[in-house]
Structure formats: C-alpha cells, structure tokens
C-alpha cells in the first residue's frame, strides 16, 4: 500500500471525508490498535476511526480505497493473529457502534460492535435469547458473524451466522447496503463466515427464541476422547440436551481427563429428570450436577475471565490459539494423537481444550467452514504462553500450524483464520474484498 495520511486531530483537514465520529492519530490509540488478544502480532496503523454511524465506516472505506490505505475493522480485538490490525493502514474501531435495539417478537436489531453480553442484557428480561451464543460473551456481534460463530447449541441450530435475519454491510467499494436472504442475497451469503473478505458488518438483525429461567448443567468425566465423542454424538442425534460441548484437562505429563458438559433449561418447579437424561451414557463418573439461573449459565466464562485478569494472564500473555474443525470419522484418532504429545505446559496458564460435535448439515451458511463429513467436530487448543519464554511460544505456534495442516489433509477446515477454506465465487467479486493488510500468522 502507498500513500501518506496527513497527521490531524479532526476530519476538517482538506482531502478527508466529512465524519461525525473521530479519526484519531493519538499515540495511545495507535498503540492500542496494534494489539489483540493473541498479544503476539503488533501492527501499527496510521489512524484509528471511531465511527459515529455506518456512514462513517463507508466514508473511510472509500477514502482508503481512493488513497491506497488498507482499512481493517476491529470489534472486541479477540483475534489472536493480528487479523484486526493494519500496518500503516486505518483501523475502524467498531466498539463505538454498540447499540442494541428494543427486542421484538423473535428478533432484535444490534450494531456490529455490540457485545453479546449487551445483547443478552436486552433480550433475557423479555424472555428471549439468540438461538446460538458464543461461550465468551465479550465478543462483538459483527466479528462473530464474520467468522461464523459456534456455541453449545450449534448441534441444533448451526452457526450464529445461520441465525441472522438481515445484515447491514459496508462493501469494499464503500457502499452501505442492507442484505438478507431476499435482498442482495449474494452479499448476504458472501459476508457470513468469510472473515471480512467482502465487507464490514455494521449491523445485524438476530433471530431470538423463548427462554426458561433456570439451567441445569451436567459434567461427566471420561478417560478417553473416543468415549466422550461417542456419547456427545449420541446426545446430539437424540436431542436430549439444549447445550452440548466438551473439554479436556491435562495435569502433569500428558495425564488427560475428558469432560462432557451438557445443559437443559427449565422453569421451576418442572425440573429435568436427571436419570432419564443420563441413561445409557458411558461416562466414568459424574463430576457434578449444578443448577443456576439461565443467565448465569450463559455468562459462565465471566468468573474465569476475572480470575485470569487478576493474574494478568488475560491481558498480557500471548495466546497462540488454534481451532480446527475435524471430520467425525477421523476426530477421535487425530485428537488422541495430538494430545498424546502435549503436556500441561503446552496448554499454559488458563488454557483449555474444547471438543464438541456439530452435524455438518446444520452449518448452512455457504462460507462458514466445516468438515467434509456428516459430523464436524470442533477441536480447539486454547493455549496461553508464559511471558519470557519465546522458545515455548514458537513451539506452540509450530504445533498449531502442524495441527491445522493435518486437519485439512484429513478433510477438516481451519476456523477463524484466513479464509482459505472457501474459494471466492465469481458472483461475489462485485462486492470487492476487504483484504487484510497482512497475511495472518499461523
């Protein structure tokens, strides 16, 4: 990219488009925009836009296109490989677009920079919630939709991108368009799950479903991943639980414990039948059965985040994370072989391993990645590297790259990385490409 952006404090300088928001070159803003949750890639922009509305986003995209600047959207900065950074470009910080509208029957309109926690704060008091929400509610809506979005109810309802009714998008040409299955359907299909290749999501209308007041969570322990995955897939096919996911925990040298987590919501006094829900499963033992409010269940990561923030790990440690989508027929073997070579140190403080299956047919949005199999199994290594250990960080990054390669060779796909999982159909080319300013690191 070529061009020199004038140093300025407002949008009143010649050559700049009129903006209602703030286009900043303050040092603190540039430093902040060169960081993300991964805390490993640091690409410094020349300016940061805090838009007042979607028209500001469109104006700066046109300005960047006309003057040779990369323009990259930034939501909650939860990317781990610099995907929301722009070296010598312009970062659009969408956190200033965080409005959540009044929920209506079965839907709510929100800004692209709104956090999922804010969406639930608006909808749960009305007895409604999105059909799928991410485990971590600090993610932005637009960012989640740009990668697809997976949660514990995806086995029933697909990705979060499968449950959006309408999108407001700024295309790479700087056009501000509203799209849906019946209005600009090509754009609607193009932007969901394609990591910003075809536009910036500035607003979304999300489908809602009715909720109950309480949630009962069951944590079942297994000694090997094959048994865990078999029971998970049984629960998915039978539809016993609303929420199904799994975890793997390591202590010491490759001593792994596998946990199935399932949830059923209810209204008191109509409590779930624990015996019926757990009948026929092959778990080694029940770790615990816990009843909370439905909101507390959806927000279950918040206490964990608070502990890691208190330790400084959340904000300051590198997070070389890796999420792959494995074909069901190969998942148990690949997971077993991968974990056999890992120790507690290879996951790190506050790290975790995610395991859960989704029937591939549920992942209907064309660009959302999926495995070439009837079942797509999420395998996420949520690593944290200690500071001052560059050799360990490098090893984690190399291992992640090797896992992604093995997953693709087995018929799987990357998740939340550069959109190599899908080709760009010619019909999408008129929408342009919101190309990142760098090649995302593996």
C-alpha positions in Angstrom: 0.0 0.0 0.0 1.2 3.5 -0.8 0.2 7.0 0.4 0.8 9.2 3.4 -2.1 10.0 5.7 -1.9 13.6 7.0 -1.4 14.0 10.7 -4.5 15.5 12.0 -6.8 15.7 15.1 -10.1 16.2 13.3 -11.7 15.4 10.0 -11.8 19.0 8.9 -8.5 18.9 7.0 -8.6 19.0 3.2 -8.9 15.7 1.4 -10.5 13.9 4.3 -14.2 12.9 4.1 -16.7 14.6 6.5 -17.1 12.4 9.5 -19.4 12.5 12.5 -17.0 10.3 14.5 -13.4 10.7 15.4 -10.4 9.8 13.2 -7.5 9.7 15.7 -3.7 9.6 15.4 -3.2 9.8 19.1 -0.3 7.7 20.2 -2.4 5.8 22.8 -5.0 4.9 20.2 -2.4 3.7 17.7 -0.7 1.6 20.3 -4.0 0.1 21.4 -5.0 -0.7 17.8 -1.7 -2.6 17.3 -2.7 -5.2 20.0 -5.2 -8.0 20.2 -6.0 -10.9 22.5 -3.3 -13.0 20.9 -0.7 -10.5 22.1 1.8 -11.8 19.6 1.4 -9.7 16.4 1.7 -5.9 16.7 1.0 -4.0 13.5 0.8 -0.2 13.9 -1.8 1.7 11.9 -1.5 5.4 10.9 -5.0 6.2 12.2 -8.0 4.8 14.1 -11.6 5.6 13.2 -14.2 5.6 16.0 -17.3 5.9 13.8 -20.5 7.6 14.9 -22.5 5.6 12.4 -22.3 3.2 9.5 -21.9 6.2 7.1 -18.6 7.0 8.7 -17.4 3.5 8.1 -18.4 3.7 4.4 -16.7 7.1 4.0 -13.4 5.9 5.4 -13.5 2.7 3.3 -13.9 4.9 0.2 -11.1 7.2 1.4 -8.8 4.2 2.0 -9.6 2.8 -1.4 -9.0 6.0 -3.2 -5.8 6.8 -1.4 -4.2 3.3 -1.1 -4.7 2.6 2.6 -5.6 -0.8 4.0 -8.8 -0.4 6.0 -9.4 -3.1 8.7 -12.4 -3.5 11.1 -11.8 -4.1 14.8 -14.5 -5.4 17.1 -13.6 -6.7 20.5 -10.0 -7.3 19.5 -10.4 -11.0 20.3 -8.4 -12.1 17.3 -5.1 -13.9 18.0 -3.0 -13.5 14.9 -3.4 -9.8 14.1 -6.4 -10.2 11.8 -7.9 -6.9 13.1 -4.7 -4.9 12.7 -3.4 -2.7 9.8 0.2 -2.0 9.3 0.4 1.7 8.1 -3.4 1.5 7.4 -6.6 2.6 9.1 -8.3 0.6 11.8 -12.0 1.1 12.2 -12.8 0.5 15.9 -16.4 -0.7 15.8 -16.8 -0.6 19.6 -18.2 2.9 19.2 -21.1 1.3 17.3 -22.5 -0.8 20.1 -26.2 -0.1 20.2 -28.8 -2.8 20.9 -32.4 -2.1 19.8 -35.6 -2.9 21.6 -36.3 -6.6 21.1 -39.4 -7.5 19.2 -41.1 -10.8 18.9 -38.4 -13.2 17.7 -35.8 -10.7 16.7 -33.5 -7.8 17.8 -31.5 -5.3 15.7 -28.0 -4.6 17.0 -24.9 -2.7 15.9 -21.9 -4.6 14.7 -19.8 -3.5 17.6 -22.3 -4.6 20.3 -21.1 -7.3 22.6 -23.1 -10.5 23.2 -23.3 -9.6 26.9 -25.2 -6.5 25.9 -27.5 -8.4 23.6 -28.5 -10.8 26.4 -28.9 -7.9 28.8 -31.6 -6.6 26.4 -33.3 -9.8 25.5 -33.3 -12.0 28.6 -35.6 -9.7 30.6 -38.0 -10.2 27.7 -37.8 -14.0 28.0 -35.8 -14.2 24.7 -32.3 -15.0 23.6 -30.4 -15.8 20.4 -30.6 -19.4 19.3 -26.8 -19.7 19.5 -24.4 -17.6 21.5 -20.7 -17.9 21.9 -19.2 -19.3 25.1 -17.4 -15.9 25.7 -19.9 -13.1 25.7 -17.3 -10.4 25.3 -17.1 -11.0 21.6 -18.6 -8.4 19.2 -21.6 -9.4 17.1 -20.0 -8.3 13.8 -16.8 -10.1 14.5 -18.6 -13.3 15.5 -20.7 -13.3 12.3 -17.6 -12.7 10.2 -16.1 -16.0 11.4 -19.4 -17.9 11.6 -19.8 -18.3 15.4 -20.1 -21.6 17.2 -21.7 -22.4 20.5 -23.1 -25.2 22.6 -26.4 -25.1 20.8 -24.9 -25.3 17.3 -25.7 -29.0 17.1 -29.4 -27.9 17.0 -29.3 -24.5 15.2 -26.0 -24.3 13.3 -23.6 -21.4 13.5 -24.6 -17.9 14.8 -24.3 -16.8 11.1 -27.1 -19.3 10.3 -29.5 -17.4 12.7 -29.2 -13.9 11.5 -32.1 -12.4 9.5 -30.6 -9.3 8.0 -27.2 -7.6 7.8 -26.1 -4.0 7.3 -22.8 -4.2 5.4 -20.2 -1.7 4.1 -18.7 -3.3 1.0 -15.1 -3.0 -0.2 -16.3 -0.3 -2.6 -17.7 1.7 0.3 -21.3 1.0 -0.5 -23.6 0.8 2.5 -26.1 -2.0 1.8 -28.8 -4.0 3.7 -28.8 -7.6 2.8 -30.9 -10.7 3.7 -32.0 -14.0 2.0 -34.3 -11.9 -0.2 -32.4 -8.6 -0.5 -28.9 -8.8 -2.0 -28.8 -12.5 -1.2 -25.4 -12.9 -2.8 -23.9 -10.4 -0.5 -25.7 -11.9 2.5 -24.1 -15.3 1.7 -20.7 -13.8 1.0 -20.1 -11.9 4.2 -21.2 -14.5 6.7 -18.2 -16.6 7.8 -15.7 -15.1 5.3 -13.6 -13.1 7.7 -14.3 -9.7 6.2 -13.3 -10.6 2.6 -16.4 -9.0 1.2 -17.4 -6.3 3.6 -17.7 -4.9 7.2 -20.7 -5.9 9.2 -22.0 -2.7 10.9 -25.4 -4.0 12.0 -27.4 -7.2 12.3 -31.0 -8.4 12.9 -30.7 -11.6 15.0 -33.3 -14.3 15.4 -34.5 -14.9 19.0 -36.2 -17.8 20.8 -38.0 -18.1 24.1 -36.0 -18.9 27.2 -36.6 -20.5 30.6 -35.5 -19.2 33.9 -33.1 -21.9 35.1 -30.4 -24.1 33.8 -29.1 -27.5 35.0 -25.6 -28.4 33.9 -24.2 -31.9 33.9 -20.4 -32.6 33.9 -19.5 -36.2 33.1 -15.9 -37.5 33.2 -14.3 -39.8 30.7 -10.9 -41.4 30.4 -10.5 -41.2 26.6 -11.8 -38.9 23.8 -13.4 -41.7 21.7 -15.9 -42.5 24.5 -16.6 -38.8 25.1 -17.2 -38.1 21.4 -19.4 -41.2 21.0 -21.6 -40.0 23.9 -21.7 -36.5 22.6 -22.8 -37.6 19.2 -25.5 -39.8 20.7 -26.8 -36.8 22.7 -26.7 -34.7 19.5 -28.6 -37.2 17.5 -31.2 -37.9 20.2 -31.6 -34.2 21.1 -31.6 -34.8 24.8 -29.9 -31.5 25.8 -30.1 -28.0 24.5 -26.3 -27.4 25.1 -23.6 -30.0 24.4 -19.8 -29.4 24.5 -16.7 -31.0 25.9 -13.3 -30.2 27.5 -10.0 -31.9 28.0 -7.8 -31.1 31.0 -4.2 -32.0 31.5 -2.2 -32.4 34.7 1.5 -33.2 34.6 2.9 -35.2 31.7 0.0 -36.0 29.3 -2.4 -37.1 32.0 -5.7 -36.1 30.3 -9.2 -36.1 31.7 -12.2 -35.5 29.4 -15.4 -33.8 30.4 -18.7 -33.8 28.7 -20.8 -30.7 29.6 -24.5 -30.7 28.8 -27.3 -28.3 29.8 -31.0 -28.4 30.0 -33.1 -25.3 30.8 -36.3 -25.4 32.8 -38.9 -23.4 34.7 -39.4 -24.2 38.4 -41.0 -26.5 39.5 -40.7 -28.5 36.3 -37.2 -29.8 36.9 -35.4 -32.1 34.5 -35.3 -35.9 35.0 -31.6 -36.5 35.8 -31.8 -40.2 35.5 -33.5 -40.1 32.1 -31.2 -37.5 30.7 -28.0 -39.5 31.7 -29.4 -43.0 30.8 -27.2 -45.2 28.7 -24.1 -43.0 28.7 -20.7 -44.5 29.2 -19.0 -41.8 31.4 -16.6 -43.0 34.2 -18.3 -40.8 36.8 -20.4 -37.7 37.3 -18.2 -34.8 38.3 -21.1 -32.6 39.3 -24.7 -31.6 38.6 -25.3 -27.9 39.1 -28.4 -25.7 38.9 -28.1 -21.9 38.2 -30.1 -19.2 36.5 -30.2 -19.3 32.7 -28.3 -16.0 32.6 -25.6 -17.3 34.9 -25.1 -20.3 32.7 -24.7 -18.2 29.5 -22.3 -15.9 31.4 -20.3 -18.8 32.9 -16.9 -17.7 31.4 -17.0 -14.3 33.2 -15.7 -15.6 36.6 -12.9 -17.4 34.8 -12.0 -14.3 32.8 -12.0 -12.3 36.0 -9.5 -14.7 37.7 -7.2 -14.6 34.7 -7.4 -10.8 34.5 -6.4 -10.6 38.2 -3.3 -12.7 37.4 -2.5 -10.5 34.3 -2.7 -13.6 32.0 -5.8 -12.4 30.1 -4.3 -9.0 29.2 -0.6 -9.5 28.9 0.3 -13.1 28.0 0.5 -14.4 24.4 -2.4 -16.6 23.3 -1.4 -18.7 20.3 -4.8 -20.4 20.0 -5.8 -23.0 17.4 -9.3 -24.1 16.4 -9.8 -26.7 13.8 -12.9 -28.5 12.5 -12.3 -32.2 12.2 -14.3 -34.8 10.2 -16.2 -37.0 12.7 -14.8 -40.2 11.3 -11.2 -39.1 12.0 -11.7 -36.9 15.0 -11.0 -39.4 17.8 -7.8 -40.6 16.2 -6.5 -37.1 15.5 -7.4 -35.8 18.9 -5.8 -38.7 20.7 -2.6 -38.4 18.7 -2.4 -34.7 19.2 -3.0 -34.7 22.9 -0.5 -37.6 23.4 2.3 -35.2 22.5 1.1 -32.3 24.8 1.7 -31.6 28.4 0.2 -29.1 30.8 3.0 -26.6 29.8 1.9 -26.9 26.2 -1.6 -25.6 27.1 -0.5 -23.0 29.6 -2.0 -21.0 32.5 -5.7 -20.7 32.0 -5.6 -22.6 28.7 -8.1 -25.2 27.8 -9.1 -27.8 25.1 -12.6 -27.7 23.6 -14.3 -30.7 22.0 -17.8 -30.8 20.6 -19.6 -32.2 17.5 -22.0 -30.4 15.2 -23.9 -32.2 12.4 -22.4 -30.6 9.3 -25.8 -30.1 7.6 -26.6 -27.6 10.4 -23.7 -25.3 9.2 -25.7 -24.0 6.2 -24.1 -20.5 5.6 -22.0 -21.1 2.5 -18.8 -19.6 3.7 -18.8 -20.9 7.3 -16.1 -23.5 7.4 -17.0 -27.2 8.0 -15.5 -30.6 7.7 -16.1 -32.9 4.7 -18.1 -35.4 6.8 -21.6 -35.8 8.1 -20.2 -34.6 11.5 -18.0 -31.6 12.2 -16.0 -31.8 15.4 -14.7 -28.7 17.0 -11.1 -29.2 18.4 -9.8 -26.1 20.0 -6.5 -25.7 21.7 -6.9 -22.5 23.7 -3.2 -22.1 24.6 -1.6 -19.4 26.8 2.2 -18.9 26.6 4.1 -17.5 29.6 6.0 -14.3 29.1 9.7 -14.5 28.7 9.5 -18.0 27.1 9.9 -17.3 23.3 11.1 -20.9 22.6 7.8 -22.2 24.1 5.7 -19.7 22.2 7.5 -20.7 19.0 6.9 -24.3 19.7 3.2 -23.7 20.3 2.9 -21.8 17.0 4.7 -24.6 15.1 2.4 -27.2 16.7 -0.6 -25.2 15.8 0.5 -25.0 12.1 1.1 -28.7 12.0 -2.4 -29.4 13.5 -4.1 -27.2 11.0 -2.3 -28.9 8.2 -3.2 -32.4 9.5 -6.8 -31.3 10.0 -7.1 -30.0 6.4 -5.4 -33.1 5.0 -7.9 -35.3 6.9 -10.9 -33.4 5.4 -11.3 -30.8 8.1 -11.0 -27.0 8.0 -9.5 -24.1 9.8 -11.7 -21.9 12.0 -11.3 -18.2 12.4 -8.1 -18.0 10.3 -7.5 -16.6 6.8 -10.4 -17.7 4.6 -8.6 -20.4 2.8 -11.5 -22.8 3.5 -13.6 -21.5 0.6 -13.0 -20.2 -2.9 -14.4 -16.9 -4.0 -17.2 -17.5 -6.4 -17.2 -15.1 -9.4 -20.6 -13.9 -8.5 -19.2 -12.4 -5.3 -16.5 -10.3 -6.9 -18.6 -7.2 -7.5 -18.7 -6.7 -3.7 -14.9 -6.3 -3.7 -12.6 -7.6 -1.0 -11.8 -6.2 2.4 -8.3 -7.7 2.2 -6.3 -7.7 5.5 -3.2 -5.6 5.5 -1.0 -8.7 6.1 -1.1 -12.4 5.9 -2.4 -13.7 9.2 0.2 -15.8 11.1 -0.5 -19.5 11.6 
